[in-house]
Amino acid sequence: MIRSATLSDCLNITALSLQVWLDSYTLQGIRKEISQYVLDTLTVEHFERLLQQKEKRVLLYEKDQHLVGLLILDLSSKFVDKPDAGYEIETLYVSRHFQGQDIGRALLQEAVSGYGSPMWLSTWIHNTPALAFYERLGFTIIGEVSFLLDGETHANHVLAYTAESGSSL
C-alpha cells in the first residue's frame, strides 16, 4: 500500500532511512565521520521539518503495516545543469529485504501518476545496484554532482526520466 506520510510516521521513516543509508553507503565499514553524519542528519526532527515543507512530498510503501519503502520528492528543486529535467526525487529507499519486489518501481509510478514527468535524481557512482535499477526503468545519466561528507567529495551521477521518452516505469 502506498500512502502519504504524516508526522506520526517520522520515527519509522528515520529508522528505515538509517537502515538503507548505512546499507548502501558503508561498503568499507563505518567510521566516525559517517556515524556523525547519519546520527546528526537522519533524525525524527529532520523528517518532521521536511514534512512541513510545502514543496516536499513523502510517499510510504507499507506491507502488512510495516514500512518497507520511502520516496521523498522536492517539487521545486531543479538540476542546475538542466533545469528542464523536472522535479527532484530526493530520496528513494527500499529496505534491502524487500528489494526486487517492484516496490521502488511502484513508488516511482505513483510519483509520475501524481506529479508527472520529467523527474531527476542523483545517486553515488559506486551504488551499482541503484544505478542498474534506474537504468532498467529508463533513466539516463545527464550529469554529475558532488556530495560533501566531512570535507570529502563523493561523485554522484544525475539521472533523469521522462515518460515521453518511450519507456514506461
N, CA, C and O of each residue as an XYZ file, in Angstrom:
676
protein
N       0.838     -1.186      0.000
C       0.000      0.000      0.000
C       0.882      1.249      0.000
O       1.837      1.336      0.772
N       0.572      2.192     -0.844
C       1.294      3.464     -0.903
C       0.382      4.547     -0.341
O      -0.798      4.631     -0.678
N       0.964      5.375      0.526
C       0.201      6.489      1.094
C       1.154      7.639      1.409
O       2.372      7.468      1.448
N       0.571      8.806      1.630
C       1.357      9.972      2.041
C       1.747      9.844      3.503
O       0.984      9.333      4.323
N       2.939     10.313      3.815
C       3.434     10.260      5.189
C       2.771     11.331      6.036
O       2.360     12.376      5.534
N       2.675     11.053      7.330
C       2.204     12.026      8.316
C       3.284     12.175      9.389
O       4.247     11.410      9.420
N       3.118     13.150     10.254
C       4.091     13.367     11.314
C       4.265     12.135     12.201
O       5.354     11.901     12.726
N       3.219     11.359     12.371
C       3.320     10.164     13.217
C       4.192      9.071     12.586
O       4.526      8.091     13.253
N       4.563      9.228     11.315
C       5.412      8.255     10.628
C       6.904      8.540     10.784
O       7.731      7.722     10.378
N       7.256      9.672     11.358
C       8.656     10.117     11.333
C       9.618      9.169     12.043
O      10.764      9.042     11.611
N       9.205      8.513     13.092
C      10.087      7.573     13.769
C      10.441      6.410     12.834
O      11.607      6.028     12.727
N       9.440      5.854     12.166
C       9.697      4.753     11.232
C      10.475      5.212     10.004
O      11.323      4.478      9.497
N      10.194      6.415      9.524
C      10.947      6.962      8.393
C      12.417      7.099      8.774
O      13.300      6.782      7.976
N      12.678      7.566      9.982
C      14.049      7.703     10.462
C      14.748      6.351     10.502
O      15.872      6.217     10.017
N      14.096      5.355     11.073
C      14.708      4.029     11.194
C      14.986      3.422      9.812
O      16.066      2.877      9.584
N      14.021      3.512      8.893
C      14.234      2.984      7.547
C      15.366      3.728      6.849
O      16.196      3.107      6.184
N      15.409      5.040      6.992
C      16.453      5.839      6.352
C      17.835      5.461      6.867
O      18.778      5.334      6.087
N      17.956      5.283      8.168
C      19.235      4.858      8.741
C      19.637      3.489      8.191
O      20.787      3.284      7.804
N      18.687      2.560      8.160
C      18.970      1.209      7.682
C      19.467      1.228      6.237
O      20.505      0.643      5.926
N      18.733      1.894      5.366
C      19.073      1.877      3.946
C      20.329      2.683      3.678
O      21.176      2.252      2.895
N      20.473      3.841      4.307
C      21.658      4.673      4.075
C      22.915      3.907      4.462
O      23.865      3.837      3.684
N      22.924      3.341      5.646
C      24.106      2.605      6.102
C      24.358      1.382      5.221
O      25.509      1.083      4.904
N      23.321      0.683      4.830
C      23.462     -0.499      3.989
C      24.025     -0.136      2.609
O      24.779     -0.911      2.022
N      23.660      1.033      2.100
C      24.059      1.442      0.751
C      25.430      2.100      0.694
O      26.154      1.938     -0.289
N      25.793      2.838      1.732
C      26.967      3.702      1.632
C      28.140      3.339      2.543
O      29.135      4.064      2.569
N      28.050      2.261      3.276
C      29.170      1.889      4.152
C      29.826      0.607      3.655
O      30.034     -0.339      4.414
N      30.143      0.596      2.379
C      30.715     -0.593      1.758
C      32.080     -0.958      2.343
O      32.501     -2.113      2.284
N      32.765      0.040      2.907
C      34.072     -0.218      3.509
C      33.993     -0.226      5.034
O      35.020     -0.283      5.711
N      32.796     -0.171      5.564
C      32.619     -0.162      7.005
C      32.210      1.212      7.514
O      31.977      2.144      6.745
N      32.132      1.303      8.820
C      31.676      2.543      9.467
C      32.862      3.220     10.139
O      33.721      2.575     10.740
N      32.876      4.536     10.017
C      33.886      5.336     10.706
C      33.198      6.543     11.314
O      32.023      6.799     11.049
N      33.920      7.269     12.114
C      33.358      8.376     12.898
C      32.590      9.380     12.040
O      31.492      9.791     12.417
N      33.135      9.778     10.908
C      32.502     10.797     10.069
C      31.137     10.329      9.545
O      30.185     11.106      9.467
N      31.069      9.065      9.195
C      29.804      8.512      8.702
C      28.789      8.445      9.835
O      27.639      8.853      9.675
N      29.223      7.931     10.975
C      28.322      7.843     12.129
C      27.794      9.215     12.504
O      26.600      9.379     12.755
N      28.684     10.205     12.543
C      28.277     11.562     12.905
C      27.258     12.109     11.921
O      26.260     12.711     12.318
N      27.515     11.893     10.623
C      26.602     12.391      9.594
C      25.206     11.793      9.751
O      24.220     12.529      9.810
N      25.114     10.465      9.820
C      23.786      9.857      9.850
C      23.047     10.164     11.146
O      21.833     10.371     11.132
N      23.771     10.196     12.271
C      23.095     10.459     13.541
C      22.696     11.925     13.698
O      21.766     12.238     14.441
N      23.398     12.826     13.000
C      23.034     14.247     13.022
C      21.963     14.584     11.985
O      21.163     15.496     12.192
N      21.947     13.862     10.890
C      21.089     14.219      9.750
C      19.781     13.444      9.712
O      18.714     14.041      9.569
N      19.845     12.150      9.836
C      18.653     11.315      9.684
C      17.975     11.156     11.044
O      18.082     10.122     11.703
N      17.278     12.211     11.432
C      16.633     12.255     12.750
C      15.126     12.429     12.599
O      14.634     12.836     11.546
N      14.418     12.120     13.650
C      12.968     12.338     13.673
C      12.672     13.809     13.412
O      11.767     14.135     12.644
N      13.424     14.689     14.042
C      13.207     16.135     13.878
C      13.424     16.567     12.430
O      12.686     17.406     11.913
N      14.429     16.000     11.782
C      14.693     16.309     10.371
C      13.470     15.978      9.515
O      13.043     16.783      8.687
N      12.913     14.785      9.724
C      11.774     14.371      8.906
C      10.495     15.126      9.279
O       9.643     15.353      8.420
N      10.354     15.514     10.537
C       9.213     16.351     10.919
C       9.286     17.693     10.206
O       8.270     18.178      9.708
N      10.474     18.306     10.145
C      10.649     19.577      9.426
C      10.387     19.385      7.928
O       9.751     20.222      7.288
N      10.878     18.288      7.388
C      10.706     18.003      5.964
C       9.229     17.899      5.595
O       8.798     18.436      4.575
N       8.459     17.210      6.425
C       7.026     17.038      6.135
C       6.254     18.350      6.180
O       5.158     18.438      5.627
N       6.797     19.351      6.817
C       6.114     20.641      6.908
C       6.463     21.580      5.760
O       5.935     22.689      5.686
N       7.341     21.150      4.869
C       7.722     21.975      3.719
C       6.738     21.739      2.582
O       6.536     20.607      2.144
N       6.130     22.822      2.112
C       5.063     22.690      1.120
C       5.524     22.120     -0.217
O       4.717     21.544     -0.946
N       6.805     22.269     -0.556
C       7.299     21.755     -1.832
C       7.712     20.276     -1.769
O       8.051     19.683     -2.793
N       7.684     19.693     -0.588
C       8.090     18.294     -0.414
C       6.871     17.377     -0.365
O       5.816     17.747      0.152
N       7.035     16.186     -0.906
C       6.034     15.131     -0.821
C       6.745     13.873     -0.346
O       7.822     13.539     -0.840
N       6.150     13.184      0.601
C       6.738     11.958      1.127
C       5.711     10.843      0.993
O       4.626     10.897      1.572
N       6.080      9.834      0.216
C       5.216      8.682     -0.004
C       5.823      7.465      0.670
O       7.035      7.252      0.616
N       4.982      6.675      1.300
C       5.430      5.480      2.007
C       4.834      4.242      1.355
O       3.700      4.255      0.877
N       5.614      3.184      1.347
C       5.128      1.888      0.890
C       5.123      0.975      2.106
O       6.160      0.709      2.714
N       3.930      0.502      2.445
C       3.786     -0.384      3.598
C       3.337     -1.761      3.136
O       2.553     -1.903      2.198
N       3.856     -2.764      3.821
C       3.488     -4.145      3.559
C       3.145     -4.753      4.907
O       3.984     -4.798      5.807
N       1.920     -5.219      5.046
C       1.454     -5.791      6.317
C       1.700     -4.833      7.487
O       2.141     -5.245      8.560
N       1.409     -3.565      7.263
C       1.534     -2.496      8.264
C       2.968     -2.248      8.710
O       3.201     -1.731      9.802
N       3.937     -2.619      7.864
C       5.347     -2.356      8.137
C       5.894     -1.465      7.019
O       5.636     -1.712      5.841
N       6.643     -0.439      7.389
C       7.249      0.450      6.407
C       8.421     -0.259      5.735
O       9.357     -0.692      6.406
N       8.368     -0.376      4.408
C       9.446     -1.034      3.677
C      10.022     -0.157      2.567
O      11.078     -0.474      2.019
N       9.345      0.937      2.230
C       9.821      1.822      1.178
C       9.423      3.259      1.425
O       8.429      3.543      2.093
N      10.225      4.169      0.869
C      10.066      5.600      1.119
C      10.481      6.370     -0.123
O      11.517      6.083     -0.722
N       9.683      7.334     -0.502
C      10.010      8.215     -1.623
C       9.806      9.653     -1.177
O       8.728     10.018     -0.707
N      10.849     10.472     -1.325
C      10.751     11.895     -0.995
C      10.963     12.684     -2.280
O      11.976     12.528     -2.962
N       9.992     13.531     -2.598
C      10.048     14.389     -3.781
C      10.229     15.833     -3.358
O       9.681     16.269     -2.346
N      10.997     16.565     -4.135
C      11.097     18.010     -3.974
C      10.591     18.613     -5.275
O      11.301     18.633     -6.281
N       9.370     19.100     -5.246
C       8.711     19.584     -6.462
C       9.266     20.908     -6.958
O       8.971     21.315     -8.081
N      10.070     21.591     -6.138
C      10.615     22.880     -6.556
C      12.090     22.809     -6.948
O      12.626     23.778     -7.486
N      12.740     21.706     -6.696
C      14.172     21.580     -6.967
C      14.422     21.387     -8.455
O      13.722     20.625     -9.122
N      15.425     22.083     -8.962
C      15.820     21.966    -10.367
C      17.291     21.572    -10.435
O      18.098     22.023     -9.621
N      17.637     20.735    -11.401
C      19.033     20.397    -11.641
C      19.661     21.563    -12.385
O      19.234     21.904    -13.488
N      20.660     22.166    -11.795
C      21.265     23.396    -12.307
C      21.712     23.255    -13.761
O      21.489     24.158    -14.568
N      22.334     22.142    -14.095
C      22.867     21.976    -15.452
C      21.792     21.692    -16.496
O      22.038     21.817    -17.696
N      20.592     21.309    -16.038
C      19.500     21.009    -16.975
C      18.172     21.310    -16.287
O      17.489     20.394    -15.830
N      17.803     22.590    -16.210
C      16.602     22.983    -15.472
C      15.302     22.366    -15.986
O      14.307     22.335    -15.262
N      15.300     21.871    -17.238
C      14.079     21.258    -17.774
C      13.972     19.772    -17.408
O      13.123     19.064    -17.949
N      14.828     19.296    -16.495
C      14.808     17.887    -16.080
C      13.686     17.597    -15.085
O      13.541     16.460    -14.636
N      12.892     18.608    -14.736
C      11.731     18.389    -13.878
C      12.039     18.485    -12.397
O      13.007     19.122    -11.983
N      11.193     17.839    -11.610
C      11.338     17.876    -10.153
C      12.316     16.796     -9.689
O      12.673     15.889    -10.442
N      12.734     16.919     -8.441
C      13.758     16.012     -7.915
C      13.178     14.875     -7.084
O      12.312     15.081     -6.234
N      13.668     13.692     -7.345
C      13.459     12.570     -6.451
C      14.601     12.681     -5.447
O      15.731     12.275     -5.719
N      14.290     13.229     -4.306
C      15.318     13.492     -3.304
C      15.799     12.197     -2.654
O      16.989     12.045     -2.379
N      14.885     11.272     -2.410
C      15.225     10.014     -1.754
C      14.292      8.914     -2.238
O      13.079      9.104     -2.326
N      14.866      7.778     -2.546
C      14.094      6.558     -2.786
C      14.800      5.448     -2.026
O      15.881      5.005     -2.416
N      14.191      5.009     -0.952
C      14.761      3.952     -0.121
C      13.800      2.780     -0.066
O      12.604      2.949      0.173
N      14.337      1.593     -0.288
C      13.591      0.352     -0.096
C      14.487     -0.548      0.747
O      15.655     -0.761      0.421
N      13.937     -1.063      1.816
C      14.689     -1.961      2.676
C      15.281     -3.098      1.843
O      14.606     -3.661      0.982
N      16.537     -3.428      2.103
C      17.228     -4.483      1.366
C      16.411     -5.772      1.333
O      16.424     -6.490      0.334
N      15.712     -6.062      2.404
C      14.930     -7.291      2.491
C      13.741     -7.314      1.524
O      13.149     -8.368      1.294
N      13.393     -6.150      0.955
C      12.230     -6.058      0.075
C      12.602     -5.599     -1.330
O      11.723     -5.390     -2.165
N      13.889     -5.442     -1.599
C      14.304     -5.051     -2.939
C      14.030     -6.191     -3.905
O      14.060     -7.361     -3.523
N      13.763     -5.845     -5.154
C      13.441     -6.841     -6.163
C      11.973     -7.230     -6.178
O      11.586     -8.161     -6.884
N      11.152     -6.528     -5.407
C       9.721     -6.832     -5.344
C       8.870     -5.724     -5.976
O       7.672     -5.637     -5.709
N       9.479     -4.883     -6.807
C       8.806     -3.794     -7.534
C       8.290     -2.676     -6.628
O       7.419     -1.907     -7.035
N       8.808     -2.577     -5.424
C       8.386     -1.506     -4.509
C       8.908     -0.161     -4.979
O       8.164      0.819     -5.002
N      10.174     -0.103     -5.351
C      10.739      1.146     -5.872
C      10.023      1.596     -7.128
O       9.708      2.776     -7.285
N       9.771      0.672     -8.007
C       9.043      0.975     -9.254
C       7.642      1.513     -8.932
O       7.199      2.493     -9.531
N       6.957      0.877     -7.997
C       5.605      1.315     -7.639
C       5.623      2.733     -7.073
O       4.747      3.537     -7.391
N       6.602      3.039     -6.247
C       6.702      4.394     -5.691
C       6.972      5.415     -6.801
O       6.392      6.501     -6.796
N       7.841      5.076     -7.741
C       8.118      5.983     -8.857
C       6.898      6.140     -9.761
O       6.628      7.236    -10.253
N       6.162      5.057     -9.982
C       4.929      5.142    -10.777
C       3.923      6.065    -10.093
O       3.230      6.839    -10.753
N       3.850      5.978     -8.776
C       2.948      6.857     -8.016
C       3.352      8.320     -8.188
O       2.497      9.197     -8.312
N       4.658      8.575     -8.195
C       5.148      9.946     -8.398
C       4.746     10.451     -9.780
O       4.238     11.565     -9.910
N       4.967      9.651    -10.796
C       4.606     10.056    -12.160
C       3.104     10.251    -12.270
O       2.640     11.192    -12.913
N       2.356      9.377    -11.652
C       0.894      9.466    -11.663
C       0.404     10.761    -11.019
O      -0.513     11.408    -11.525
N       1.020     11.128     -9.908
C       0.572     12.303     -9.174
C       1.192     13.620     -9.608
O       0.566     14.674     -9.499
N       2.429     13.559    -10.102
C       3.168     14.804    -10.357
C       3.757     14.876    -11.756
O       4.377     15.877    -12.114
N       3.575     13.832    -12.549
C       4.044     13.837    -13.929
C       5.537     13.596    -14.054
O       6.212     13.173    -13.115
N       6.015     13.879    -15.230
C       7.435     13.792    -15.513
C       7.757     14.979    -16.407
O       6.843     15.555    -16.997
N       9.004     15.363    -16.529
C      10.219     14.654    -16.150
C      10.549     14.798    -14.669
O      10.001     15.631    -13.946
N      11.486     13.926    -14.260
C      11.997     13.978    -12.893
C      13.463     13.543    -12.919
O      13.910     12.864    -13.843
N      14.191     13.947    -11.891
C      15.619     13.635    -11.849
C      16.024     13.244    -10.429
O      15.301     13.486     -9.463
N      17.192     12.638    -10.337
C      17.729     12.235     -9.040
C      19.239     12.130     -9.155
O      19.792     12.133    -10.255
N      19.894     12.038     -8.016
C      21.333     11.777     -8.016
C      21.599     10.568     -7.143
O      20.926     10.343     -6.137
N      22.594      9.796     -7.546
C      22.988      8.631     -6.761
C      24.498      8.444     -6.865
O      25.111      8.751     -7.888
N      25.068      7.944     -5.805
C      26.505      7.727     -5.706
C      26.984      6.851     -6.856
O      26.345      5.852     -7.185
N      28.095      7.219     -7.460
C      28.589      6.496     -8.633
C      28.974      5.044     -8.317
O      29.082      4.224     -9.229
N      29.180      4.725     -7.051
C      29.526      3.354     -6.675
C      28.312      2.546     -6.197
O      28.460      1.399     -5.773
N      27.128      3.132     -6.264
C      25.911      2.412     -5.876
C      25.384      1.686     -7.115
O      24.359      2.060     -7.685
N      26.109      0.643     -7.515
C      25.785     -0.056     -8.760
C      24.393     -0.686     -8.765
O      23.750     -0.683     -9.814
N      23.888     -1.233     -7.642
C      22.510     -1.753     -7.699
C      21.486     -0.659     -8.019
O      20.563     -0.882     -8.802
N      21.649      0.509     -7.420
C      20.711      1.608     -7.692
C      20.835      2.078     -9.133
O      19.826      2.302     -9.802
N      22.049      2.227     -9.611
C      22.247      2.675    -10.991
C      21.625      1.684    -11.975
O      20.979      2.094    -12.940
N      21.812      0.399    -11.742
C      21.228     -0.615    -12.625
C      19.700     -0.556    -12.573
O      19.038     -0.672    -13.605
N      19.144     -0.378    -11.382
C      17.690     -0.269    -11.210
C      17.139      0.898    -12.024
O      16.182      0.734    -12.782
N      17.741      2.076    -11.868
C      17.235      3.261    -12.581
C      17.389      3.111    -14.091
O      16.501      3.505    -14.846
N      18.490      2.552    -14.529
C      18.694      2.365    -15.967
C      17.668      1.395    -16.541
O      17.182      1.608    -17.651
N      17.327      0.327    -15.806
C      16.289     -0.610    -16.261
C      14.942      0.087    -16.440
O      14.145     -0.299    -17.295
N      14.693      1.113    -15.629
C      13.417      1.828    -15.704
C      13.415      2.945    -16.747
O      12.394      3.607    -16.937
N      14.528      3.159    -17.417
C      14.570      4.172    -18.465
C      15.195      5.493    -18.069
O      15.140      6.453    -18.838
N      15.786      5.565    -16.891
C      16.515      6.777    -16.502
C      17.825      6.822    -17.281
O      18.428      5.786    -17.562
N      18.257      8.032    -17.624
C      19.537      8.203    -18.308
C      20.399      9.195    -17.538
O      19.892     10.119    -16.901
N      21.699      8.989    -17.605
C      22.643      9.889    -16.924
C      22.714     11.191    -17.705
O      22.953     11.196    -18.913
N      22.502     12.302    -16.993
C      22.522     13.614    -17.641
C      23.568     14.546    -17.031
O      23.723     15.679    -17.487
N      24.280     14.088    -16.017
C      25.275     14.941    -15.407
C      25.855     14.331    -14.152
O      25.678     13.147    -13.867
N      26.555     15.175    -13.409
C      27.187     14.736    -12.176
C      27.150     15.863    -11.153
O      27.272     17.038    -11.499
N      26.982     15.491     -9.901
C      27.059     16.425     -8.785
C      27.946     15.788     -7.717
O      28.266     14.601     -7.786
N      28.334     16.583     -6.742
C      29.169     16.079     -5.662
C      28.417     16.144     -4.346
O      27.620     17.051     -4.108
N      28.691     15.161     -3.496
C      28.155     15.113     -2.142
C      29.346     15.293     -1.219
O      30.323     14.548     -1.304
N      29.267     16.275     -0.340
C      30.361     16.574      0.573
C      30.065     15.963      1.935
O      29.043     16.272      2.549
N      30.956     15.095      2.408
C      30.810     14.460      3.707
C      32.090     14.685      4.494
O      33.118     14.062      4.230
N      32.009     15.589      5.467
C      33.136     15.885      6.341
C      34.402     16.220      5.547
O      35.482     15.701      5.830
N      34.254     17.081      4.567
C      35.394     17.529      3.776
C      35.772     16.615      2.624
O      36.639     16.968      1.824
N      35.150     15.457      2.518
C      35.417     14.537      1.414
C      34.344     14.691      0.349
O      33.154     14.763      0.653
N      34.782     14.739     -0.901
C      33.859     14.860     -2.021
C      33.571     13.481     -2.596
O      34.482     12.701     -2.874
N      32.279     13.196     -2.769
C      31.849     11.920     -3.337
C      31.029     12.214     -4.590
O      30.029     12.929     -4.531
N      31.456     11.658     -5.723
C      30.782     11.902     -7.001
C      29.456     11.144     -7.066
O      29.353      9.995     -6.638
N      28.454     11.819     -7.610
C      27.124     11.246     -7.821
C      26.709     11.476     -9.265
O      26.886     12.570     -9.802
N      26.157     10.440     -9.893
C      25.554     10.612    -11.213
C      24.186     11.265    -11.038
O      23.484     11.002    -10.062
N      23.817     12.108    -11.980
C      22.470     12.662    -12.048
C      21.763     11.942    -13.183
O      22.251     11.898    -14.312
N      20.598     11.374    -12.862
C      19.820     10.635    -13.843
C      18.457     11.292    -13.993
O      17.918     11.847    -13.036
N      17.905     11.227    -15.193
C      16.594     11.830    -15.446
C      15.684     10.813    -16.131
O      16.130      9.898    -16.823
N      14.398     11.017    -15.903
C      13.373     10.179    -16.520
C      12.288     11.073    -17.100
O      11.832     12.021    -16.462
N      11.890     10.753    -18.317
C      10.765     11.422    -18.967
C       9.835     10.354    -19.502
O      10.258      9.485    -20.265
N       8.592     10.408    -19.116
C       7.615      9.405    -19.569
C       7.495      9.400    -21.079
O       7.210      8.358    -21.670
N       7.704     10.528    -21.708
C       7.552     10.643    -23.151
C       8.706     10.009    -23.910
O       8.649      9.909    -25.135
N       9.755      9.578    -23.212
C      10.932      9.041    -23.896
C      10.693      7.645    -24.461
O      11.596      7.050    -25.049
N       9.501      7.129    -24.290
C       9.175      5.831    -24.861
C       9.246      4.699    -23.854
O       8.713      3.616    -24.095
N       9.893      4.940    -22.742
C       9.961      3.876    -21.723
C       8.895      4.152    -20.674
O       8.504      5.297    -20.447
N       8.445      3.107    -20.056
C       7.460      3.293    -19.004
C       7.936      2.591    -17.747
O       8.554      1.527    -17.795
N       7.637      3.204    -16.648
C       8.044      2.611    -15.372
C       7.257      1.332    -15.168
O       7.432      0.655    -14.155
